[in-house]
Amino acid sequence: MNIWPSENRVRLTANAKATSLASVGLWPHSATSSNSLPAAAMPRLAASAIGGTAVITRLSARTLISMVLLVAAGNIQAQQSPAGVERAPRPDFNKVEIKTTRLADDFYTLEGLGGTISVLTGTDGVLLVDSQFAPLTERLVAAIKKISDKPIRFLINTHVHADHTGGNENFAKLGVLIFSRDQLRARLQHPAPGPDGSPGKPAPAGAWPVVTYDGPVTIHLNGEEAHLIPIRNAHTDGDTLVSFPGHHILAVGDYFRSTGYPYVDLNNGGSLAGLLAGLDETIGRASLTTKIIPGHGPVADRAALIAQRDMVLAVRDRVAALVSQGKSLDEVISAKPAASFDAQVPQSAETAERFIRWLYAEVKAAQR
């Protein structure tokens, strides 16, 4: 097994060290060993994967709202919620069960609470894409052991949000080498201020990625080439597309989601232009048989990418027309410019307003 960076931008910044998971289950990272949390609604990640086989199908759930808002709230890294969106209550991680879906004999996804994890297995070891929340690490490791008896060697973060990076420190303690964009590591170290201007809480040093990059990187493992492709200023400023060409799989993080309307985190460097460019990049790399693993929602295909890009463009134009008429934010929201797409978008009712608020902010900034 070899790791060959495609550019001389890869930096080894720390050493990962193996240890036990005795302290797993903390929320947030703290000195207490208790993982008792207030009970809250748990999202249901329920949809059949394209070409996938569910191994464990039951999840404690009432609604997807908690997960959608947790992405905005960023409880571990204190990321910013968009204006007008309240923070979701902290979930009861003790009720979360891990769903394992097989996409190939050596490739799986794991769903628990937060971003979907991709898992490449084989004789060289296990590679993961994203790590969900810290209190779920023990359960995730147990699920991985059911599909592979090899060590977990590599973890790639697709972006900075806590439901994708929260488990980093725990996996690092197991000796897992973590990869990310330069910008992602910097934001874990120096998070953006909160909506009220209060400083964000840095992630523990053990959660910081060890290998960072700002150009393409390839990891050679298990006869596959995992291509790490920077997607610039899309959902955040540290997004990565992970391509598994031998499996015809693209793991994209949150710049594409198959449930709910799209969301760009402006506070963490995301942008409409970057999101559209990222979708175009992904569409260009996908074929009719490619499986797209989104950050949230069921596995999708190339047609879903195209549909989402076209929907964003259509709603952007409608919002821009309303802004040009002098409409206020509340008036634009009341006009429901995305309404014609609601029936096509799962969880549209819970995410439409956030979508419109984001587009309004982008359009207003562009027209100044």
C-alpha positions in Angstrom: 0.0 0.0 0.0 1.3 3.4 -1.0 0.1 7.0 -0.5 1.2 9.2 -3.4 0.2 12.9 -3.3 -0.5 14.3 -6.7 1.0 17.6 -5.8 3.7 18.7 -3.3 1.0 20.3 -1.0 0.6 17.4 1.4 1.9 18.0 4.9 2.4 15.6 7.7 1.6 17.7 10.8 1.3 15.3 13.7 1.6 11.7 14.7 -1.5 9.6 15.4 -1.2 7.2 18.4 -3.3 4.2 19.3 -5.1 3.9 22.6 -8.4 2.5 24.1 -11.9 3.9 23.6 -12.5 4.1 27.4 -13.5 7.7 27.2 -15.8 7.5 24.1 -19.2 8.9 24.6 -18.5 12.4 25.7 -20.7 15.4 24.6 -18.9 17.6 24.1 -15.3 16.5 24.7 -14.9 17.0 28.4 -13.4 15.4 31.5 -16.5 13.6 32.6 -17.1 10.0 31.6 -20.9 10.3 31.5 -22.7 10.1 28.2 -26.1 10.7 29.7 -27.9 13.4 27.6 -31.3 14.9 27.4 -33.6 12.8 25.3 -34.6 14.4 22.0 -36.1 13.5 18.6 -33.8 11.3 16.6 -33.7 11.6 12.8 -34.7 8.6 10.7 -32.3 7.9 7.9 -34.8 5.8 5.9 -34.4 5.3 2.2 -33.2 2.5 0.1 -29.7 2.8 -1.3 -29.2 2.4 -5.0 -27.7 -1.0 -5.5 -27.4 -1.3 -1.7 -28.3 -4.0 0.8 -29.3 -3.0 4.3 -27.6 -5.1 6.9 -29.1 -3.3 10.0 -32.3 -1.5 9.2 -33.7 -0.1 12.5 -33.0 3.4 13.8 -34.5 5.2 16.7 -36.2 8.1 15.1 -39.1 10.5 15.0 -38.1 13.2 12.5 -35.2 14.3 10.3 -35.4 17.9 11.7 -32.7 17.3 14.4 -30.1 16.2 11.9 -30.8 19.1 9.5 -30.5 21.7 12.2 -27.5 20.1 13.9 -25.6 20.5 10.7 -26.3 24.3 11.0 -25.8 24.4 14.7 -22.4 22.6 14.8 -22.6 21.8 18.5 -19.1 20.6 18.9 -17.2 23.2 16.8 -19.7 25.9 17.7 -20.4 26.7 14.1 -23.0 29.3 13.2 -26.7 28.7 12.7 -28.3 30.8 10.0 -30.5 33.6 11.2 -34.1 32.5 11.9 -33.2 28.9 12.5 -33.3 27.7 16.1 -30.8 25.2 17.5 -32.1 21.7 17.8 -32.1 20.0 21.2 -29.1 17.7 21.8 -30.1 14.2 20.9 -29.9 11.1 23.1 -27.0 9.2 21.5 -27.7 6.2 23.6 -30.8 5.5 21.4 -28.9 5.7 18.1 -28.3 2.5 16.2 -26.0 2.1 13.2 -27.3 1.0 9.9 -24.9 -0.7 7.6 -25.6 -0.8 3.8 -23.5 -2.9 1.4 -22.8 -1.2 -2.0 -20.2 -3.8 -3.0 -18.5 -6.8 -1.4 -15.8 -4.5 0.0 -17.7 -1.1 0.2 -20.3 0.0 2.7 -22.1 3.0 4.2 -22.8 3.6 7.8 -25.7 5.8 9.0 -26.3 6.7 12.6 -26.8 10.4 13.4 -25.1 13.0 11.3 -23.2 12.6 8.0 -23.2 9.3 6.2 -19.9 7.4 6.5 -18.3 5.6 3.5 -16.3 2.4 4.3 -13.7 0.8 1.9 -12.5 -2.6 3.2 -9.9 -5.1 2.1 -6.7 -6.9 3.1 -4.7 -3.6 3.4 -7.1 -2.2 6.0 -10.2 0.0 6.3 -10.6 3.6 4.9 -13.4 5.8 6.2 -15.0 9.0 4.8 -16.1 11.1 7.8 -16.6 10.2 11.5 -20.0 11.5 12.7 -20.3 12.6 16.4 -17.9 11.6 19.1 -20.4 9.7 21.3 -21.1 7.3 18.4 -17.5 6.1 17.8 -17.7 3.0 19.8 -20.8 1.9 18.0 -19.3 2.8 14.6 -16.2 0.7 15.4 -18.4 -2.2 16.4 -20.3 -2.0 13.1 -17.0 -1.9 11.1 -15.8 -5.0 12.9 -18.8 -6.8 11.6 -17.7 -6.2 8.0 -13.9 -6.3 8.4 -11.4 -7.8 10.8 -8.6 -5.4 9.5 -7.5 -2.2 11.3 -9.0 1.1 10.5 -6.1 3.0 8.8 -7.3 6.1 7.2 -10.1 8.7 7.7 -11.0 11.5 5.2 -13.0 14.5 6.4 -15.3 15.9 3.6 -15.8 19.2 5.5 -15.6 20.8 9.0 -19.1 20.3 10.4 -19.3 18.5 13.7 -21.5 15.7 12.4 -18.7 14.8 10.0 -15.6 15.5 12.2 -16.9 14.9 15.7 -15.4 11.5 16.0 -12.0 12.5 14.8 -10.3 12.5 18.1 -11.5 9.1 19.1 -10.4 7.5 15.8 -7.0 9.2 16.1 -6.6 7.5 19.4 -7.0 4.2 17.6 -4.1 5.1 15.4 -6.2 6.2 12.4 -4.5 8.8 10.1 -6.8 11.7 9.3 -6.8 13.6 6.0 -8.5 16.9 5.2 -8.2 20.2 3.3 -5.9 22.8 4.8 -8.9 25.0 5.4 -10.7 22.4 7.4 -7.9 21.8 9.8 -7.6 25.6 10.3 -11.3 25.9 11.1 -11.1 23.2 13.7 -8.2 25.1 15.3 -9.8 28.5 14.9 -13.5 28.2 14.4 -15.7 31.0 13.1 -17.5 33.2 15.7 -21.0 32.4 16.6 -24.1 34.4 15.4 -23.7 36.7 18.4 -20.0 37.3 17.8 -18.9 35.0 20.6 -15.8 33.1 19.8 -16.1 29.5 18.6 -14.6 26.6 20.7 -11.6 25.0 19.0 -11.7 21.3 18.5 -9.3 19.2 20.7 -5.8 18.9 19.2 -6.3 15.2 18.8 -9.2 15.9 16.4 -7.0 17.9 14.0 -6.3 16.1 10.7 -2.7 14.9 10.4 -2.3 15.1 6.6 -3.6 18.3 4.9 -3.7 19.3 1.3 -5.0 21.9 -1.1 -4.6 19.9 -4.3 -5.6 16.4 -5.5 -4.3 13.5 -3.4 -4.5 9.7 -4.1 -4.5 7.0 -1.5 -3.7 3.5 -2.9 -5.5 0.9 -0.8 -7.1 -2.5 -1.3 -6.5 -2.4 -5.1 -8.5 0.9 -5.3 -7.4 4.5 -5.8 -9.2 6.9 -3.5 -8.9 10.3 -5.1 -9.3 13.3 -2.8 -10.4 16.2 -4.9 -10.8 19.7 -3.5 -14.1 21.3 -4.0 -13.6 25.0 -3.4 -15.9 27.3 -1.4 -19.0 25.1 -1.9 -20.8 23.9 1.3 -17.8 25.3 3.2 -14.3 26.4 2.2 -12.8 23.0 3.1 -14.9 20.5 1.1 -13.5 17.3 -0.5 -15.0 15.0 -3.1 -13.7 11.4 -2.6 -13.8 9.4 -5.8 -13.5 5.6 -5.8 -13.2 4.9 -9.6 -12.9 1.1 -9.3 -16.3 1.1 -7.5 -17.9 3.9 -9.6 -18.6 5.7 -6.3 -18.4 9.4 -5.4 -18.6 10.4 -1.7 -19.4 14.1 -1.7 -20.1 15.3 1.8 -22.7 18.1 2.2 -22.4 20.1 -1.0 -24.9 17.6 -2.4 -27.7 16.2 -0.2 -30.5 13.9 -1.4 -32.8 14.9 1.5 -33.8 18.5 2.2 -32.9 21.6 0.2 -29.2 22.4 -0.3 -27.5 24.5 2.3 -24.3 26.6 2.1 -22.5 27.6 5.3 -21.5 31.2 4.5 -19.9 31.6 7.9 -17.5 28.8 7.1 -16.5 30.0 3.6 -19.2 28.4 1.5 -20.7 30.1 -1.5 -23.4 29.7 -4.2 -20.8 29.9 -7.0 -18.7 27.2 -5.3 -21.7 24.9 -4.7 -22.7 25.1 -8.4 -19.1 24.6 -9.5 -18.9 21.6 -7.2 -22.0 20.0 -8.6 -20.8 20.6 -12.1 -17.4 18.9 -11.2 -19.3 15.9 -9.7 -21.7 15.6 -12.6 -18.6 15.6 -15.0 -17.1 12.7 -13.0 -20.2 10.7 -12.8 -21.5 8.1 -15.3 -25.0 6.6 -15.6 -23.8 3.8 -13.2 -22.0 6.0 -10.6 -23.4 5.8 -7.1 -23.3 9.2 -5.3 -23.0 9.1 -1.5 -24.4 12.4 -0.2 -23.7 13.8 3.3 -27.3 13.2 4.1 -30.0 11.1 2.5 -30.1 8.0 0.4 -27.4 7.1 -2.2 -28.3 8.9 -5.5 -27.2 9.0 -9.1 -26.0 11.4 -11.7 -29.6 12.5 -12.6 -30.1 13.6 -9.0 -27.0 15.8 -9.2 -28.3 17.4 -12.4 -31.8 17.9 -10.9 -30.4 19.6 -7.8 -28.1 21.9 -9.8 -31.0 23.0 -12.1 -33.3 23.5 -9.1 -30.8 25.7 -7.3 -30.4 27.8 -10.5 -34.1 28.1 -11.0 -34.8 29.2 -7.4 -31.9 31.6 -7.4 -33.3 33.3 -10.4 -36.7 33.6 -8.7 -35.2 35.1 -5.6 -33.1 37.5 -7.7 -36.2 38.7 -9.5 -37.9 39.4 -6.1 -34.9 41.2 -4.7 -34.8 43.3 -7.9 -38.4 44.3 -7.1 -37.2 45.6 -3.7 -38.8 42.7 -1.7 -37.5 42.2 1.8 -36.3 38.9 3.2 -39.6 38.3 4.9 -41.5 39.1 1.7 -39.3 36.8 -0.4 -39.8 33.9 2.1 -43.6 34.6 2.0 -43.5 34.3 -1.8 -42.3 30.7 -1.5 -40.1 30.8 -4.6 -39.1 27.1 -4.1 -42.7 25.9 -3.7 -42.9 24.2 -7.1 -40.0 21.9 -6.0 -41.4 21.0 -2.6 -43.0 17.8 -3.7 -39.7 16.6 -5.2 -37.6 17.4 -2.2 -37.8 15.1 0.9 -38.0 17.1 4.1 -38.7 20.3 2.1 -41.0 21.8 4.7 -38.2 21.7 7.3 -35.4 23.1 5.0 -37.1 25.5 2.5 -36.8 28.6 4.7 -33.2 28.1 5.4 -32.6 27.5 1.7 -34.3 30.8 0.8 -32.5 32.8 3.5 -29.2 31.6 2.1 -30.1 32.4 -1.5 -31.4 35.8 -0.5 -28.1 36.6 1.3 -26.1 35.6 -1.8 -28.3 37.5 -4.2 -28.3 40.7 -2.1 -24.5 40.6 -1.7 -24.1 40.1 -5.5 -26.4 43.1 -6.3 -24.6 45.6 -4.0 
